[in-house]
C-alpha cells in the first residue's frame, strides 16, 4: 500500500498537500499548526482560514498552501484526549478519513499527515500512531492506490 512513515518536518515535504492539526476556530496555534502557518505565510493562511470560519472535530477543510512546497493544506481538528472513553478514537479516525476524502475530491495524489492530536491535545503517541495507520490503510484499501500517503513524525527520536 502507498503508506510510508518518516521522520520529517512536514512543512518541507514535496507533496501535493499537507495536513494541519488544526483547532476548531482555524486560528494559528502552536506546534504543527504554528509551523504550517509560519511557512505558508501567516497573513494569507489566516485570511483563508477566516473565510472558512471554523471546522468541527473530525471534519476537514482545504486551503491553498501559499508559500509552502505543498499546493494545499487540509486542516482537520483532532479530539482532545480525555482518557479514551469519550469517542476519541472514532473522532481521530474521522480526521484521517475526511482529510483523505477531501484530498481525492481535489485531485491530490500525494499527501503528508502529522500525528494528529498527539501534541498539545494529549493523545498518547503510540495509540495515535496506531489509529492513524488503521485509518489510512483502511481508506486506501477501500479506495485503491490513487493516493500516496506519508505519516511525517516529528521530532525524530533521540
C-alpha positions as CSV (number, residue, x, y, z in Angstrom):
1,X,0.0,0.0,0.0
2,X,1.2,3.5,-0.7
3,X,1.7,4.5,3.0
4,X,5.1,5.3,4.4
5,X,6.2,6.7,7.7
6,X,9.2,9.0,8.0
7,X,10.7,11.4,10.5
8,X,10.4,14.8,8.8
9,X,9.4,18.4,9.2
10,X,6.0,18.3,7.4
11,X,6.4,21.9,6.0
12,X,9.4,20.9,3.9
13,X,7.9,17.8,2.2
14,X,7.4,17.8,-1.6
15,X,3.8,16.6,-1.7
16,X,0.6,17.9,-3.2
17,X,-1.0,18.6,0.2
18,X,0.0,18.6,3.9
19,X,-2.4,18.2,6.7
20,X,-2.7,20.7,9.6
21,X,-3.6,19.5,13.1
22,X,-5.9,22.5,13.4
23,X,-8.1,23.9,16.2
24,X,-11.8,24.4,15.6
25,X,-11.6,28.1,15.0
26,X,-8.9,27.6,12.4
27,X,-6.6,30.1,14.1
28,X,-2.8,29.9,14.1
29,X,-1.6,27.9,17.0
30,X,1.5,26.2,18.3
31,X,3.2,23.0,17.3
32,X,2.4,21.7,13.8
33,X,-0.2,24.3,13.2
34,X,2.1,27.2,14.0
35,X,4.8,25.8,11.8
36,X,2.4,25.5,8.9
37,X,1.1,29.0,9.3
38,X,4.6,30.4,9.5
39,X,5.9,28.5,6.5
40,X,2.8,29.2,4.4
41,X,2.7,32.9,5.2
42,X,0.7,33.8,8.3
43,X,-1.4,36.6,6.9
44,X,-2.6,34.7,3.8
45,X,-3.2,31.4,5.6
46,X,-5.1,33.2,8.4
47,X,-7.3,35.1,5.9
48,X,-8.1,31.9,4.1
49,X,-9.0,30.1,7.3
50,X,-11.0,33.1,8.5
51,X,-13.0,33.0,5.2
52,X,-14.0,29.3,6.0
53,X,-14.9,30.2,9.6
54,X,-14.2,27.0,11.5
55,X,-14.1,23.3,11.5
56,X,-15.8,20.7,13.7
57,X,-13.8,17.9,15.4
58,X,-13.2,15.1,13.0
59,X,-14.0,17.2,9.9
60,X,-11.6,18.6,7.3
61,X,-11.4,21.8,5.2
62,X,-8.9,22.8,2.5
63,X,-6.9,26.0,1.7
64,X,-4.1,26.8,-0.7
65,X,-0.6,26.1,0.5
66,X,0.6,29.7,-0.3
67,X,4.4,29.7,0.3
68,X,4.7,26.0,1.2
69,X,6.1,23.5,-1.2
70,X,2.6,21.8,-1.0
71,X,-0.1,23.3,-3.2
72,X,-2.8,22.7,-0.5
73,X,-3.2,22.4,3.3
74,X,-6.0,20.3,4.6
75,X,-7.0,21.4,8.1
76,X,-8.5,18.8,10.4
77,X,-9.5,19.1,14.0
78,X,-8.5,16.2,16.2
79,X,-10.0,15.3,19.5
80,X,-8.6,16.3,22.8
81,X,-7.6,13.2,24.8
82,X,-9.9,12.7,27.8
83,X,-8.8,9.2,28.8
84,X,-10.1,7.3,25.8
85,X,-13.7,6.8,26.8
86,X,-15.2,9.8,25.1
87,X,-15.2,8.8,21.5
88,X,-11.6,10.0,20.8
89,X,-10.7,7.0,18.6
90,X,-13.7,7.4,16.4
91,X,-13.1,11.2,16.0
92,X,-9.4,10.7,15.3
93,X,-10.2,8.1,12.7
94,X,-12.7,10.5,11.1
95,X,-9.9,13.1,10.8
96,X,-7.8,10.9,8.6
97,X,-10.8,9.6,6.6
98,X,-12.2,13.0,6.0
99,X,-8.9,14.5,5.1
100,X,-8.2,11.7,2.6
101,X,-11.7,12.0,1.1
102,X,-11.1,15.8,0.6
103,X,-7.8,15.1,-1.0
104,X,-9.3,12.7,-3.5
105,X,-12.1,15.3,-4.3
106,X,-9.4,17.8,-5.1
107,X,-7.3,15.6,-7.3
108,X,-4.5,15.3,-4.8
109,X,-2.1,12.4,-5.4
110,X,0.4,12.8,-2.6
111,X,-0.4,13.9,1.0
112,X,1.5,14.1,4.3
113,X,0.0,13.9,7.7
114,X,1.4,14.8,11.1
115,X,0.4,12.6,14.0
116,X,-2.9,14.4,14.7
117,X,-3.9,15.1,18.4
118,X,-0.6,13.6,19.7
119,X,0.8,17.1,20.7
120,X,-0.9,19.6,22.9
121,X,-4.2,17.6,22.6
122,X,-2.6,14.9,24.7
123,X,-3.5,11.8,22.7
124,X,-0.9,9.1,23.6
125,X,1.6,8.9,20.8
126,X,1.7,5.2,20.3
127,X,-2.1,5.0,20.3
128,X,-2.4,7.9,17.9
129,X,0.1,6.3,15.6
130,X,-1.9,3.0,15.6
131,X,-5.2,4.9,14.9
132,X,-3.5,6.8,12.1
133,X,-2.2,3.6,10.4
134,X,-5.5,1.8,10.7
135,X,-7.5,4.7,9.3
136,X,-5.1,5.4,6.4
137,X,-4.7,1.8,5.5
138,X,-8.4,1.2,5.7
139,X,-9.1,4.2,3.5
140,X,-6.5,3.1,0.9
141,X,-7.8,-0.5,0.9
142,X,-11.3,0.8,0.1
143,X,-10.3,3.5,-2.4
144,X,-7.4,1.9,-4.2
145,X,-3.9,3.2,-4.5
146,X,-4.6,6.5,-6.1
147,X,-3.0,8.3,-3.1
148,X,0.5,8.1,-1.7
149,X,0.4,9.0,2.0
150,X,3.3,9.9,4.3
151,X,3.0,10.0,8.1
152,X,5.5,12.7,9.0
153,X,6.6,12.1,12.5
154,X,8.4,14.9,14.3
155,X,10.6,15.3,16.1
156,X,13.0,12.4,15.2
157,X,13.8,10.0,18.0
158,X,16.8,10.9,20.1
